[in-house]
Amino acid sequence: MHLRFSDPIWQKPRTATAFQSLFPAGQCVDVVIVGGGILGLSTALHAARLGLAVQVLEAGEIGNGASGLNGGQVIPGLKYDPDWLLEHFGLERGEALVNFAASTADTVFELIRDERLAVPFVRNGWIQAAHTETALKAAANRDRQWRARGADVRLLSRTEIATMTGAQGYLGGWLDRRAGVIDPLAYTSELARVAAAAGVKIAERQNVMQISKNAGIWHVSTESGAELKAKAVVLATNAYTGGLLPGLAKTIVPLHSFQIATAPLSSNLAAAILPDGQAVSDSRRILVYYRKSADGRLVLGGRGRMALPNGPADWAHLERALLRLYPALSDIAIEKRWFGRVAMTPDHLPHIHEPEKGLLAVVGCQGRGIGLMTALGERIASYLSSGDTRQLPFPVSPIRPIPFHAFRQVGVAATIAWYRMLDAFER
């Protein structure tokens, strides 16, 4: 049997629009955005609403990258809790960053509502599941900090998490009701649709080869021969960042996130597994995350091999995790397997760079990409329109390539293997 190495559950409708709209070559637009994922499209939509002329250039098709291939979990916050952000960034910047991080899931669901996006979603929260006492203490600390700020969150007992997830092996957990799940490909596609309706020109299959500046104007050329002029350029390529901006690709470590989806669950299994439709991430060093899809499948993802997959065995670690959590699924077929590329920054924070005036780059989603990049796109658009750096929640930082970058992925791969072994001992 021929195996399709990437067969995602998320599918575009056959009637999906193909975007081939370009500004005339001689016209100078306000912004060219390289990358048609969530960040690029959110930036484009909000910039157009602020009156800017915007061109989006996507190397492939809208939704073919991580924006359309992720697990669809819409989680607010960052990897770090409020107290750490205040200590690290100072009171004023830290407070603004905490408030921004708290709002990111709201931004997504409000956009779906206000723009009437055709996006399947459930907003019943996200569970951070604890499988050790250490993880449980960390959850209690996180709960304390967010409850002090009025967030709709609470700790879960062993009995409560067993009831809410139907999974085995958790000591307790933390529920953040601000979160939810969406169909990420539908969301990315709908962002493109409303951006185009707002006046953004979007062109797929336009691989940008060069960016240069002459007399204060940016010149952008693509592999197919398109030539554009712009007052500003935004690189929204994240894990797919290449050599357009020297050194940028060496500030991140690209990783692969692998995912599987079961056949649709029977009514009995569906009633026992995530009956209220929450998203879940566990506390293991190499965590797995899971949710149910709109058509009743269980979708589970986690870190995969660094190289491209060769066959079904490359997803076997996820199938083992699935059965560890849900032994009752041993006879349920795995019908979909796919993967996408994500970017890790050394400090686990998104980075905003502006090496030259009018040239912006953003990298690093850190597992919060849907909410984070939607909200960040709106802020970047405001910055492009106003020039006010206070619109940016994260400070603009210099490009700092990771030392010995060529060896970093080897080290990460070894660390993943070691952590996976440690996790196995904590069954």
Stockholm file with secondary structure:
# STOCKHOLM 1.0

chainA/1-427         MHLRFSDPIWQKPRTATAFQSLFPAGQCVDVVIVGGGILGLSTALHAARLGLAVQVLEAGEIGNGASGLNGGQVIPGLKYDPDWLLEHFGLERGEALVNFAASTADTVFELIRDERLAVPFVRNGWIQAAHTETALKAAANRDRQWRARGADVRLLSRTEIATMTGAQGYLGGWLDRRAGVIDPLAYTSELARVAAAAGVKIAERQNVMQISKNAGIWHVSTESGAELKAKAVVLATNAYTGGLLPGLAKTIVPLHSFQIATAPLSSNLAAAILPDGQAVSDSRRILVYYRKSADGRLVLGGRGRMALPNGPADWAHLERALLRLYPALSDIAIEKRWFGRVAMTPDHLPHIHEPEKGLLAVVGCQGRGIGLMTALGERIASYLSSGDTRQLPFPVSPIRPIPFHAFRQVGVAATIAWYRMLDAFER
#=GR chainA/1-427 SS CCCCSCCCSCCCCTTCCCCBCCCCTTCEEEEEEECCSHHHHHHHHHHHHTTCCEEEECSSCTTSSHHHHSCCEECCSCSSCHHHHHHHHCHHHHHHHHHHHHHHHHHHHHHHHHTTCCCCEECSCEEEEECSHHHHHHHHHHHHHHHTTTCSEEEECHHHHHHHHCCSSCCEEEEETTCEEECHHHHHHHHHHHHHHTTCEEESSCCEEEEEEETTEEEEEETTSCEEEEEEEEECCGGGCCSSSTTGGGGSEEEEEEEEEESCCCHHHHHHSSTTCCEEEECSSSCEEEEECTTSCEEEEEECCSSCCCSGGGGHHHHHHHHHHCGGGTTSCEEEEEEEEEEECTTSSCEEEEEETTEEEEECCTTCHHHHHHHHHHHHHHHHHHCCGGGCSSCBCCCCCCTTHHHHHHHHHHHHHHHHHHHHHTC
#=GC SS_cons         CCCCSCCCSCCCCTTCCCCBCCCCTTCEEEEEEECCSHHHHHHHHHHHHTTCCEEEECSSCTTSSHHHHSCCEECCSCSSCHHHHHHHHCHHHHHHHHHHHHHHHHHHHHHHHHTTCCCCEECSCEEEEECSHHHHHHHHHHHHHHHTTTCSEEEECHHHHHHHHCCSSCCEEEEETTCEEECHHHHHHHHHHHHHHTTCEEESSCCEEEEEEETTEEEEEETTSCEEEEEEEEECCGGGCCSSSTTGGGGSEEEEEEEEEESCCCHHHHHHSSTTCCEEEECSSSCEEEEECTTSCEEEEEECCSSCCCSGGGGHHHHHHHHHHCGGGTTSCEEEEEEEEEEECTTSSCEEEEEETTEEEEECCTTCHHHHHHHHHHHHHHHHHHCCGGGCSSCBCCCCCCTTHHHHHHHHHHHHHHHHHHHHHTC
//
